[in-house]
Amino acid sequence: MNLSKIHHIAIIVSDYEISKDFYVNKLGFSVIRENYRPERKDWKLDLRVNEYTELEIFAEPTPPRRVNRPEACGLRHLAFGVESVEQTVQELAAVGILCEPIRTDDYTGKKMTFFQDPDGLPLELHE
């Protein structure tokens, strides 16, 4: 078996237009496919993260809220690798996205920080 890469990560959002603006216009991911599925009354948006990975966004009519504290089993956060956490934090601030204070990961020794998407999904920047 050769599981060599992650093809895509799927998330569910509560507001299609707000999330599309966040991930496309603020984070800079490009649209691969965008489809309304009338049988499910939802949107499915596939975004290009890099040459190997896609972010799949489902906008459902009334999804339950994400459990935050205490954290539940399942996806804890989504982490993006960046060359410079400081530079990326400045770029995010320029489009109105605030990050937590930058800190050093205890295990990797690399800089990292967190911010959130419009539905409160924790997103991490990690060098």
The first five atom37 places (N, CA, C, CB, O) and aatype in JSON, in Angstrom:
{
  "aatype": [12, 2, 10, 15, 11, 9, 8, 8, 9, 0, 9, 9, 19, 15, 3, 18, 6, 9, 15, 11, 3, 13, 18, 19, 2, 11, 10, 7, 13, 15, 19, 9, 1, 6, 2, 18, 1, 14, 6, 1, 11, 3, 17, 11, 10, 3, 10, 1, 19, 2, 6, 18, 16, 6, 10, 6, 9, 13, 0, 6, 14, 16, 14, 14, 1, 1, 19, 2, 1, 14, 6, 0, 4, 7, 10, 1, 8, 10, 0, 13, 7, 19, 6, 15, 19, 6, 5, 16, 19, 5, 6, 10, 0, 0, 19, 7, 9, 10, 4, 6, 14, 9, 1, 16, 3, 3, 18, 16, 7, 11, 11, 12, 16, 13, 13, 5, 3, 14, 3, 7, 10, 14, 10, 6, 10, 8, 6],
  "atom_mask": [
    [1, 1, 1, 1, 1],
    [1, 1, 1, 1, 1],
    [1, 1, 1, 1, 1],
    [1, 1, 1, 1, 1],
    [1, 1, 1, 1, 1],
    [1, 1, 1, 1, 1],
    [1, 1, 1, 1, 1],
    [1, 1, 1, 1, 1],
    [1, 1, 1, 1, 1],
    [1, 1, 1, 1, 1],
    [1, 1, 1, 1, 1],
    [1, 1, 1, 1, 1],
    [1, 1, 1, 1, 1],
    [1, 1, 1, 1, 1],
    [1, 1, 1, 1, 1],
    [1, 1, 1, 1, 1],
    [1, 1, 1, 1, 1],
    [1, 1, 1, 1, 1],
    [1, 1, 1, 1, 1],
    [1, 1, 1, 1, 1],
    [1, 1, 1, 1, 1],
    [1, 1, 1, 1, 1],
    [1, 1, 1, 1, 1],
    [1, 1, 1, 1, 1],
    [1, 1, 1, 1, 1],
    [1, 1, 1, 1, 1],
    [1, 1, 1, 1, 1],
    [1, 1, 1, 0, 1],
    [1, 1, 1, 1, 1],
    [1, 1, 1, 1, 1],
    [1, 1, 1, 1, 1],
    [1, 1, 1, 1, 1],
    [1, 1, 1, 1, 1],
    [1, 1, 1, 1, 1],
    [1, 1, 1, 1, 1],
    [1, 1, 1, 1, 1],
    [1, 1, 1, 1, 1],
    [1, 1, 1, 1, 1],
    [1, 1, 1, 1, 1],
    [1, 1, 1, 1, 1],
    [1, 1, 1, 1, 1],
    [1, 1, 1, 1, 1],
    [1, 1, 1, 1, 1],
    [1, 1, 1, 1, 1],
    [1, 1, 1, 1, 1],
    [1, 1, 1, 1, 1],
    [1, 1, 1, 1, 1],
    [1, 1, 1, 1, 1],
    [1, 1, 1, 1, 1],
    [1, 1, 1, 1, 1],
    [1, 1, 1, 1, 1],
    [1, 1, 1, 1, 1],
    [1, 1, 1, 1, 1],
    [1, 1, 1, 1, 1],
    [1, 1, 1, 1, 1],
    [1, 1, 1, 1, 1],
    [1, 1, 1, 1, 1],
    [1, 1, 1, 1, 1],
    [1, 1, 1, 1, 1],
    [1, 1, 1, 1, 1],
    [1, 1, 1, 1, 1],
    [1, 1, 1, 1, 1],
    [1, 1, 1, 1, 1],
    [1, 1, 1, 1, 1],
    [1, 1, 1, 1, 1],
    [1, 1, 1, 1, 1],
    [1, 1, 1, 1, 1],
    [1, 1, 1, 1, 1],
    [1, 1, 1, 1, 1],
    [1, 1, 1, 1, 1],
    [1, 1, 1, 1, 1],
    [1, 1, 1, 1, 1],
    [1, 1, 1, 1, 1],
    [1, 1, 1, 0, 1],
    [1, 1, 1, 1, 1],
    [1, 1, 1, 1, 1],
    [1, 1, 1, 1, 1],
    [1, 1, 1, 1, 1],
    [1, 1, 1, 1, 1],
    [1, 1, 1, 1, 1],
    [1, 1, 1, 0, 1],
    [1, 1, 1, 1, 1],
    [1, 1, 1, 1, 1],
    [1, 1, 1, 1, 1],
    [1, 1, 1, 1, 1],
    [1, 1, 1, 1, 1],
    [1, 1, 1, 1, 1],
    [1, 1, 1, 1, 1],
    [1, 1, 1, 1, 1],
    [1, 1, 1, 1, 1],
    [1, 1, 1, 1, 1],
    [1, 1, 1, 1, 1],
    [1, 1, 1, 1, 1],
    [1, 1, 1, 1, 1],
    [1, 1, 1, 1, 1],
    [1, 1, 1, 0, 1],
    [1, 1, 1, 1, 1],
    [1, 1, 1, 1, 1],
    [1, 1, 1, 1, 1],
    [1, 1, 1, 1, 1],
    [1, 1, 1, 1, 1],
    [1, 1, 1, 1, 1],
    [1, 1, 1, 1, 1],
    [1, 1, 1, 1, 1],
    [1, 1, 1, 1, 1],
    [1, 1, 1, 1, 1],
    [1, 1, 1, 1, 1],
    [1, 1, 1, 1, 1],
    [1, 1, 1, 0, 1],
    [1, 1, 1, 1, 1],
    [1, 1, 1, 1, 1],
    [1, 1, 1, 1, 1],
    [1, 1, 1, 1, 1],
    [1, 1, 1, 1, 1],
    [1, 1, 1, 1, 1],
    [1, 1, 1, 1, 1],
    [1, 1, 1, 1, 1],
    [1, 1, 1, 1, 1],
    [1, 1, 1, 1, 1],
    [1, 1, 1, 0, 1],
    [1, 1, 1, 1, 1],
    [1, 1, 1, 1, 1],
    [1, 1, 1, 1, 1],
    [1, 1, 1, 1, 1],
    [1, 1, 1, 1, 1],
    [1, 1, 1, 1, 1],
    [1, 1, 1, 1, 1]
  ],
  "atom_positions": [
    [[0.85, -1.18, 0.0], [0.0, 0.0, 0.0], [0.89, 1.24, 0.0], [-0.97, 0.0, 1.23], [1.9, 1.3, 0.7]],
    [[0.49, 2.23, -0.82], [1.28, 3.45, -0.9], [0.36, 4.66, -0.8], [2.1, 3.5, -2.22], [-0.09, 5.2, -1.81]],
    [[0.07, 5.07, 0.42], [-0.75, 6.26, 0.64], [0.2, 7.45, 0.69], [-1.61, 6.15, 1.98], [0.66, 7.85, 1.76]],
    [[0.49, 8.02, -0.48], [1.6, 8.96, -0.6], [1.23, 10.43, -0.44], [2.23, 8.78, -1.91], [2.12, 11.26, -0.26]],
    [[-0.05, 10.76, -0.49], [-0.42, 12.16, -0.36], [-1.88, 12.26, 0.05], [-0.17, 12.94, -1.67], [-2.64, 11.3, -0.09]],
    [[-2.27, 13.42, 0.54], [-3.67, 13.69, 0.84], [-4.27, 14.33, -0.4], [-3.84, 14.61, 2.12], [-3.8, 15.38, -0.85]],
    [[-5.3, 13.71, -0.95], [-5.95, 14.26, -2.14], [-6.81, 15.46, -1.81], [-6.8, 13.19, -2.82], [-6.7, 16.51, -2.44]],
    [[-7.67, 15.32, -0.8], [-8.5, 16.45, -0.41], [-8.92, 16.34, 1.05], [-9.73, 16.54, -1.3], [-8.86, 15.27, 1.67]],
    [[-9.33, 17.47, 1.58], [-9.88, 17.58, 2.91], [-11.25, 18.22, 2.73], [-8.95, 18.42, 3.9], [-11.38, 19.22, 2.02]],
    [[-12.27, 17.66, 3.36], [-13.63, 18.17, 3.2], [-14.11, 18.82, 4.49], [-14.59, 17.05, 2.79], [-13.9, 18.3, 5.58]],
    [[-14.74, 19.97, 4.34], [-15.34, 20.66, 5.49], [-16.77, 21.06, 5.13], [-14.5, 21.91, 5.9], [-17.12, 21.2, 3.96]],
    [[-17.58, 21.23, 6.15], [-18.96, 21.7, 5.97], [-19.04, 23.1, 6.54], [-19.99, 20.74, 6.67], [-18.56, 23.37, 7.65]],
    [[-19.65, 24.0, 5.78], [-19.77, 25.4, 6.21], [-21.25, 25.78, 6.29], [-19.02, 26.34, 5.23], [-22.11, 25.11, 5.72]],
    [[-21.52, 26.86, 7.01], [-22.91, 27.26, 7.2], [-23.38, 28.31, 6.19], [-23.09, 27.8, 8.59], [-24.58, 28.41, 5.92]],
    [[-22.47, 29.08, 5.63], [-22.84, 30.13, 4.68], [-21.9, 30.05, 3.48], [-22.78, 31.55, 5.35], [-20.71, 30.35, 3.58]],
    [[-22.44, 29.64, 2.35], [-21.63, 29.4, 1.15], [-20.87, 30.65, 0.71], [-22.5, 28.9, 0.02], [-19.66, 30.6, 0.5]],
    [[-21.57, 31.76, 0.55], [-20.93, 32.96, 0.01], [-19.85, 33.5, 0.94], [-21.98, 34.04, -0.24], [-18.78, 33.91, 0.48]],
    [[-20.11, 33.5, 2.24], [-19.1, 33.99, 3.2], [-17.87, 33.08, 3.18], [-19.7, 34.05, 4.63], [-16.74, 33.57, 3.18]],
    [[-18.08, 31.77, 3.16], [-16.95, 30.84, 3.15], [-16.2, 30.88, 1.83], [-17.43, 29.43, 3.44], [-14.97, 30.79, 1.82]],
    [[-16.92, 31.01, 0.73], [-16.24, 31.11, -0.57], [-15.37, 32.36, -0.6], [-17.28, 31.15, -1.73], [-14.22, 32.3, -1.05]],
    [[-15.88, 33.48, -0.12], [-15.1, 34.71, -0.07], [-13.85, 34.52, 0.8], [-15.95, 35.88, 0.47], [-12.76, 34.94, 0.43]],
    [[-14.02, 33.88, 1.95], [-12.91, 33.66, 2.88], [-11.81, 32.81, 2.24], [-13.42, 32.98, 4.16], [-10.64, 33.21, 2.22]],
    [[-12.17, 31.64, 1.71], [-11.17, 30.71, 1.2], [-10.61, 31.11, -0.17], [-11.77, 29.34, 1.1], [-9.45, 30.81, -0.47]],
    [[-11.41, 31.78, -1.0], [-10.94, 32.17, -2.33], [-10.31, 33.56, -2.31], [-12.09, 32.13, -3.34], [-9.16, 33.72, -2.71]],
    [[-11.05, 34.54, -1.84], [-10.56, 35.93, -1.93], [-9.59, 36.32, -0.83], [-11.72, 36.86, -1.9], [-8.73, 37.17, -1.04]],
    [[-9.72, 35.72, 0.35], [-8.82, 36.08, 1.45], [-7.63, 35.14, 1.58], [-9.58, 36.12, 2.75], [-6.5, 35.58, 1.76]],
    [[-7.89, 33.82, 1.49], [-6.76, 32.88, 1.6], [-6.12, 32.58, 0.25], [-7.24, 31.58, 2.23], [-4.99, 32.08, 0.2]],
    [[-6.81, 32.87, -0.84], [-6.19, 32.78, -2.16], [-6.25, 31.42, -2.85], [0.0, 0.0, 0.0], [-5.5, 31.19, -3.8]],
    [[-7.13, 30.52, -2.41], [-7.25, 29.24, -3.1], [-8.05, 29.44, -4.38], [-7.92, 28.18, -2.19], [-8.96, 30.26, -4.43]],
    [[-7.71, 28.68, -5.43], [-8.41, 28.83, -6.7], [-9.53, 27.8, -6.84], [-7.42, 28.69, -7.87], [-9.43, 26.68, -6.32]],
    [[-10.57, 28.19, -7.54], [-11.74, 27.34, -7.74], [-11.45, 26.32, -8.83], [-12.98, 28.19, -8.1], [-11.04, 26.67, -9.94]],
    [[-11.67, 25.05, -8.5], [-11.56, 23.96, -9.49], [-12.94, 23.68, -10.07], [-10.96, 22.67, -8.85], [-13.14, 23.66, -11.29]],
    [[-13.9, 23.47, -9.17], [-15.28, 23.17, -9.55], [-16.21, 23.81, -8.54], [-15.52, 21.64, -9.63], [-15.89, 23.93, -7.36]],
    [[-17.37, 24.22, -9.04], [-18.39, 24.81, -8.17], [-19.74, 24.29, -8.66], [-18.33, 26.39, -8.19], [-20.13, 24.53, -9.81]],
    [[-20.45, 23.59, -7.79], [-21.7, 22.97, -8.21], [-22.78, 23.12, -7.16], [-21.49, 21.51, -8.52], [-22.55, 22.89, -5.97]],
    [[-23.96, 23.5, -7.61], [-25.13, 23.46, -6.75], [-25.78, 22.1, -6.96], [-26.13, 24.64, -7.05], [-25.97, 21.67, -8.1]],
    [[-26.13, 21.43, -5.86], [-26.75, 20.11, -5.95], [-28.19, 20.23, -5.48], [-25.96, 19.04, -5.1], [-28.46, 20.19, -4.27]],
    [[-29.13, 20.39, -6.43], [-30.53, 20.64, -6.05], [-31.16, 19.51, -5.24], [-31.35, 20.88, -7.28], [-32.02, 19.76, -4.4]],
    [[-30.76, 18.28, -5.49], [-31.33, 17.16, -4.74], [-30.97, 17.22, -3.26], [-30.85, 15.84, -5.33], [-31.7, 16.68, -2.42]],
    [[-29.86, 17.87, -2.93], [-29.43, 18.02, -1.54], [-29.6, 19.44, -1.02], [-27.99, 17.6, -1.4], [-29.44, 19.71, 0.17]],
    [[-29.94, 20.34, -1.93], [-30.08, 21.76, -1.6], [-28.81, 22.32, -0.97], [-31.27, 21.97, -0.65], [-28.86, 23.07, 0.0]],
    [[-27.67, 21.94, -1.56], [-26.39, 22.43, -1.05], [-25.42, 22.75, -2.17], [-25.77, 21.41, -0.11], [-25.64, 22.41, -3.33]],
    [[-24.35, 23.43, -1.8], [-23.27, 23.75, -2.72], [-22.08, 22.85, -2.41], [-22.87, 25.24, -2.62], [-21.85, 22.47, -1.27]],
    [[-21.32, 22.51, -3.45], [-20.05, 21.8, -3.31], [-19.02, 22.6, -4.09], [-20.15, 20.3, -3.83], [-19.16, 22.8, -5.29]],
    [[-18.01, 23.04, -3.38], [-16.96, 23.87, -3.97], [-15.62, 23.17, -3.77], [-16.94, 25.3, -3.33], [-15.23, 22.89, -2.64]],
    [[-14.92, 22.89, -4.86], [-13.59, 22.28, -4.8], [-12.55, 23.35, -5.08], [-13.47, 21.1, -5.83], [-12.6, 24.04, -6.1]],
    [[-11.6, 23.48, -4.15], [-10.56, 24.5, -4.25], [-9.18, 23.86, -4.34], [-10.63, 25.44, -3.05], [-8.92, 22.82, -3.73]],
    [[-8.3, 24.49, -5.09], [-6.91, 24.04, -5.23], [-6.09, 24.66, -4.12], [-6.33, 24.41, -6.64], [-5.98, 25.88, -4.03]],
    [[-5.5, 23.81, -3.26], [-4.59, 24.28, -2.21], [-3.17, 24.32, -2.79], [-4.65, 23.35, -0.95], [-2.47, 25.33, -2.66]],
    [[-2.76, 23.22, -3.42], [-1.47, 23.14, -4.1], [-1.59, 22.1, -5.21], [-0.31, 22.77, -3.1], [-2.7, 21.67, -5.52]],
    [[-0.48, 21.7, -5.8], [-0.58, 20.78, -6.94], [-1.1, 19.41, -6.55], [0.76, 20.64, -7.59], [-1.5, 18.64, -7.43]],
    [[-1.11, 19.07, -5.28], [-1.54, 17.74, -4.84], [-2.84, 17.74, -4.04], [-0.47, 17.12, -4.02], [-3.54, 16.73, -4.02]],
    [[-3.17, 18.85, -3.39], [-4.23, 18.83, -2.39], [-5.37, 19.79, -2.74], [-3.66, 19.19, -1.02], [-5.15, 20.92, -3.19]],
    [[-6.59, 19.3, -2.52], [-7.79, 20.1, -2.71], [-8.5, 20.27, -1.38], [-8.73, 19.46, -3.76], [-8.39, 19.43, -0.49]],
    [[-9.22, 21.37, -1.26], [-10.11, 21.6, -0.12], [-11.52, 21.54, -0.67], [-9.8, 22.99, 0.59], [-11.88, 22.31, -1.57]],
    [[-12.31, 20.64, -0.14], [-13.67, 20.41, -0.61], [-14.62, 21.04, 0.4], [-13.97, 18.88, -0.8], [-14.62, 20.68, 1.58]],
    [[-15.43, 21.99, -0.06], [-16.33, 22.71, 0.83], [-17.77, 22.36, 0.48], [-16.1, 24.24, 0.73], [-18.2, 22.46, -0.67]],
    [[-18.5, 21.94, 1.5], [-19.93, 21.65, 1.36], [-20.68, 22.7, 2.16], [-20.28, 20.2, 1.84], [-20.4, 22.91, 3.33]],
    [[-21.65, 23.36, 1.53], [-22.49, 24.33, 2.22], [-23.88, 23.73, 2.31], [-22.51, 25.72, 1.48], [-24.63, 23.7, 1.33]],
    [[-24.21, 23.27, 3.48], [-25.5, 22.62, 3.71], [-26.47, 23.61, 4.33], [-25.34, 21.38, 4.6], [-26.04, 24.57, 4.98]],
    [[-27.79, 23.39, 4.13], [-28.78, 24.35, 4.62], [-28.74, 24.62, 6.13], [-30.15, 23.88, 4.26], [-28.77, 25.78, 6.54]],
    [[-28.66, 23.6, 6.96], [-28.67, 23.82, 8.41], [-27.74, 22.82, 9.11], [-30.1, 23.69, 8.97], [-28.22, 21.93, 9.81]],
    [[-26.43, 22.97, 8.94], [-25.53, 22.04, 9.61], [-25.48, 22.31, 11.11], [-24.13, 22.14, 9.02], [-25.62, 23.46, 11.53]],
    [[-25.28, 21.27, 11.93], [-25.12, 21.51, 13.37], [-23.82, 22.28, 13.63], [-25.13, 20.18, 14.17], [-22.87, 22.16, 12.85]],
    [[-23.78, 23.04, 14.69], [-22.58, 23.8, 15.04], [-21.45, 22.86, 15.44], [-22.88, 24.78, 16.19], [-21.7, 21.76, 15.95]],
    [[-20.23, 23.29, 15.21], [-19.04, 22.52, 15.57], [-18.85, 22.58, 17.08], [-17.78, 23.05, 14.83], [-19.01, 23.63, 17.7]],
    [[-18.51, 21.44, 17.67], [-18.18, 21.4, 19.09], [-16.77, 21.94, 19.26], [-18.31, 19.94, 19.67], [-15.85, 21.48, 18.58]],
    [[-16.58, 22.89, 20.15], [-15.25, 23.47, 20.36], [-14.63, 23.09, 21.69], [-15.34, 24.96, 20.26], [-13.53, 22.54, 21.73]],
    [[-15.3, 23.35, 22.75], [-14.75, 23.06, 24.06], [-15.78, 22.32, 24.88], [-14.31, 24.35, 24.79], [-16.87, 22.88, 25.03]],
    [[-15.59, 21.15, 25.41], [-14.38, 20.36, 25.18], [-14.37, 19.82, 23.75], [-14.28, 19.2, 26.19], [-15.43, 19.6, 23.16]],
    [[-13.18, 19.62, 23.22], [-13.07, 19.15, 21.85], [-13.62, 17.73, 21.74], [-11.62, 19.19, 21.38], [-13.5, 16.93, 22.66]],
    [[-14.23, 17.44, 20.6], [-14.81, 16.13, 20.34], [-13.89, 15.35, 19.4], [-16.23, 16.27, 19.73], [-12.96, 15.91, 18.81]],
    [[-14.14, 14.07, 19.27], [-13.39, 13.26, 18.31], [-13.62, 13.78, 16.91], [-13.79, 11.77, 18.41], [-14.68, 14.34, 16.62]],
    [[-12.65, 13.61, 16.05], [-12.77, 14.06, 14.68], [-11.71, 15.1, 14.37], [0.0, 0.0, 0.0], [-10.7, 15.2, 15.07]],
    [[-11.94, 15.85, 13.31], [-10.98, 16.86, 12.88], [-10.76, 17.88, 13.99], [-11.47, 17.56, 11.61], [-11.71, 18.48, 14.49]],
    [[-9.51, 18.08, 14.37], [-9.2, 19.05, 15.41], [-8.92, 20.42, 14.79], [-7.99, 18.59, 16.24], [-9.47, 21.43, 15.23]],
    [[-8.07, 20.44, 13.77], [-7.8, 21.66, 13.03], [-7.18, 21.31, 11.69], [-6.86, 22.6, 13.84], [-6.8, 20.16, 11.45]],
    [[-7.08, 22.3, 10.82], [-6.47, 22.16, 9.52], [-5.23, 23.04, 9.51], [-7.46, 22.54, 8.36], [-5.34, 24.24, 9.78]],
    [[-4.06, 22.49, 9.21], [-2.81, 23.24, 9.27], [-2.24, 23.46, 7.87], [-1.79, 22.52, 10.15], [-2.2, 22.54, 7.05]],
    [[-1.8, 24.69, 7.62], [-1.17, 25.03, 6.35], [0.3, 25.32, 6.58], [-1.88, 26.26, 5.7], [0.66, 26.08, 7.48]],
    [[1.16, 24.72, 5.79], [2.58, 24.99, 5.86], [2.89, 26.29, 5.14], [0.0, 0.0, 0.0], [2.41, 26.52, 4.03]],
    [[3.68, 27.13, 5.77], [4.08, 28.42, 5.18], [5.58, 28.61, 5.4], [3.26, 29.61, 5.81], [6.16, 28.02, 6.31]],
    [[6.19, 29.43, 4.56], [7.61, 29.71, 4.73], [7.86, 30.65, 5.89], [8.2, 30.29, 3.45], [8.84, 30.51, 6.62]],
    [[6.96, 31.63, 6.07], [7.13, 32.6, 7.15], [5.78, 32.83, 7.83], [7.71, 33.93, 6.61], [4.86, 33.37, 7.23]],
    [[5.69, 32.44, 9.08], [4.46, 32.68, 9.83], [4.24, 34.18, 9.99], [4.51, 31.99, 11.22], [3.12, 34.66, 9.83]],
    [[5.3, 34.93, 10.31], [5.15, 36.38, 10.5], [4.6, 37.05, 9.25], [6.49, 37.0, 10.87], [3.68, 37.86, 9.35]],
    [[5.15, 36.73, 8.09], [4.7, 37.33, 6.84], [3.26, 36.97, 6.54], [5.6, 36.89, 5.68], [2.48, 37.82, 6.12]],
    [[2.89, 35.7, 6.76], [1.52, 35.25, 6.49], [0.54, 35.91, 7.45], [1.42, 33.72, 6.59], [-0.57, 36.26, 7.04]],
    [[0.92, 36.08, 8.71], [0.07, 36.76, 9.68], [-0.19, 38.2, 9.22], [0.71, 36.75, 11.09], [-1.31, 38.69, 9.32]],
    [[0.83, 38.88, 8.71], [0.67, 40.24, 8.21], [-0.27, 40.27, 7.0], [2.04, 40.85, 7.83], [-1.11, 41.16, 6.88]],
    [[-0.12, 39.28, 6.11], [-0.99, 39.22, 4.93], [-2.44, 38.96, 5.32], [-0.49, 38.13, 3.96], [-3.36, 39.54, 4.74]],
    [[-2.64, 38.09, 6.3], [-4.0, 37.82, 6.77], [-4.6, 39.06, 7.44], [-4.0, 36.64, 7.75], [-5.77, 39.38, 7.22]],
    [[-3.8, 39.75, 8.23], [-4.28, 40.97, 8.9], [-4.71, 42.02, 7.87], [-3.17, 41.56, 9.82], [-5.67, 42.75, 8.09]],
    [[-4.01, 42.07, 6.75], [-4.34, 43.05, 5.7], [-5.71, 42.79, 5.09], [-3.27, 43.02, 4.61], [-6.31, 43.71, 4.53]],
    [[-6.22, 41.56, 5.18], [-7.56, 41.26, 4.66], [-8.56, 41.05, 5.8], [-7.52, 40.0, 3.76], [-9.65, 40.51, 5.59]],
    [[-8.18, 41.48, 7.01], [-9.11, 41.47, 8.14], [-9.19, 40.19, 8.93], [0.0, 0.0, 0.0], [-10.14, 39.98, 9.68]],
    [[-8.19, 39.31, 8.79], [-8.18, 38.05, 9.53], [-7.14, 38.15, 10.64], [-7.89, 36.84, 8.6], [-5.96, 38.34, 10.38]],
    [[-7.6, 38.01, 11.88], [-6.7, 38.1, 13.03], [-6.23, 36.72, 13.45], [-7.4, 38.8, 14.2], [-6.98, 35.74, 13.39]],
    [[-4.99, 36.64, 13.88], [-4.38, 35.39, 14.34], [-4.05, 35.49, 15.82], [-3.11, 35.06, 13.53], [-3.92, 36.58, 16.37]],
    [[-3.93, 34.34, 16.45], [-3.44, 34.29, 17.82], [-1.97, 34.71, 17.83], [-3.62, 32.85, 18.43], [-1.34, 34.77, 16.77]],
    [[-1.42, 35.0, 19.0], [0.02, 35.31, 19.06], [0.85, 34.15, 18.5], [0.45, 35.62, 20.51], [0.51, 32.98, 18.69]],
    [[1.92, 34.49, 17.83], [2.83, 33.48, 17.27], [3.57, 32.81, 18.42], [3.84, 34.1, 16.25], [4.02, 33.48, 19.36]],
    [[3.69, 31.5, 18.34], [4.45, 30.75, 19.35], [5.28, 29.68, 18.66], [3.5, 30.12, 20.41], [5.17, 29.47, 17.45]],
    [[6.1, 29.0, 19.44], [6.95, 27.94, 18.91], [6.37, 26.59, 19.31], [8.4, 28.09, 19.42], [6.06, 26.35, 20.48]],
    [[6.25, 25.71, 18.33], [5.75, 24.36, 18.58], [6.75, 23.62, 19.46], [5.5, 23.58, 17.25], [7.94, 23.57, 19.14]],
    [[6.27, 23.04, 20.57], [7.15, 22.36, 21.52], [7.88, 21.17, 20.91], [6.35, 21.89, 22.71], [8.97, 20.82, 21.37]],
    [[7.31, 20.56, 19.89], [7.89, 19.33, 19.34], [8.73, 19.58, 18.1], [6.8, 18.35, 19.01], [9.78, 18.96, 17.92]],
    [[8.29, 20.49, 17.22], [9.04, 20.73, 15.99], [10.04, 21.87, 16.12], [8.1, 21.03, 14.85], [10.99, 21.96, 15.34]],
    [[9.82, 22.74, 17.11], [10.68, 23.91, 17.26], [10.39, 24.98, 16.22], [0.0, 0.0, 0.0], [11.14, 25.95, 16.11]],
    [[9.32, 24.82, 15.46], [8.96, 25.76, 14.39], [7.9, 26.75, 14.89], [8.44, 25.01, 13.15], [7.15, 26.46, 15.82]],
    [[7.85, 27.92, 14.24], [6.85, 28.92, 14.58], [5.48, 28.47, 14.08], [7.22, 30.3, 13.99], [5.36, 27.8, 13.06]],
    [[4.44, 28.87, 14.83], [3.08, 28.5, 14.47], [2.1, 29.49, 15.08], [2.76, 27.06, 14.93], [2.44, 30.22, 16.02]],
    [[0.91, 29.51, 14.55], [-0.19, 30.28, 15.12], [-1.51, 29.73, 14.57], [-0.03, 31.81, 14.78], [-1.53, 28.94, 13.64]],
    [[-2.6, 30.18, 15.18], [-3.93, 29.75, 14.76], [-4.79, 30.96, 14.4], [-4.6, 28.93, 15.86], [-4.6, 32.06, 14.92]],
    [[-5.75, 30.72, 13.51], [-6.83, 31.65, 13.22], [-8.06, 30.8, 12.93], [-6.47, 32.62, 12.02], [-7.98, 29.57, 12.98]],
    [[-9.19, 31.42, 12.62], [-10.41, 30.66, 12.41], [-11.08, 31.03, 11.1], [-11.38, 30.87, 13.57], [-10.97, 32.16, 10.62]],
    [[-11.8, 30.05, 10.54], [-12.61, 30.35, 9.37], [-13.94, 30.95, 9.85], [-12.85, 29.07, 8.5], [-14.16, 31.04, 11.06]],
    [[-14.83, 31.37, 8.94], [-16.08, 32.02, 9.38], [-16.96, 31.17, 10.3], [-16.87, 32.4, 8.18], [-17.78, 31.73, 11.03]],
    [[-16.81, 29.85, 10.27], [-17.6, 28.98, 11.15], [-16.85, 28.57, 12.4], [-18.03, 27.76, 10.4], [-17.34, 27.73, 13.16]],
    [[-15.69, 29.14, 12.64], [-14.93, 28.83, 13.84], [-14.02, 27.62, 13.72], [0.0, 0.0, 0.0], [-13.46, 27.18, 14.73]],
    [[-13.85, 27.06, 12.52], [-12.93, 25.94, 12.34], [-11.51, 26.45, 12.58], [-13.07, 25.3, 10.92], [-11.09, 27.39, 11.91]],
    [[-10.77, 25.85, 13.51], [-9.41, 26.3, 13.76], [-8.5, 26.0, 12.56], [-8.85, 25.64, 15.04], [-8.47, 24.87, 12.06]],
    [[-7.77, 27.0, 12.11], [-6.81, 26.87, 11.02], [-5.45, 27.26, 11.57], [-7.22, 27.76, 9.79], [-5.32, 28.25, 12.29]],
    [[-4.44, 26.49, 11.23], [-3.09, 26.73, 11.76], [-2.15, 27.11, 10.64], [-2.57, 25.48, 12.48], [-2.27, 26.64, 9.51]],
    [[-1.2, 27.99, 10.97], [-0.06, 28.28, 10.11], [1.15, 27.66, 10.79], [0.13, 29.83, 9.86], [1.34, 27.85, 11.99]],
    [[1.95, 26.94, 10.03], [3.11, 26.26, 10.63], [4.27, 26.32, 9.65], [2.78, 24.78, 11.0], [4.13, 25.98, 8.47]],
    [[5.43, 26.77, 10.15], [6.62, 26.84, 9.28], [7.2, 25.47, 9.06], [7.68, 27.77, 9.88], [8.2, 25.33, 8.35]]
  ]
}
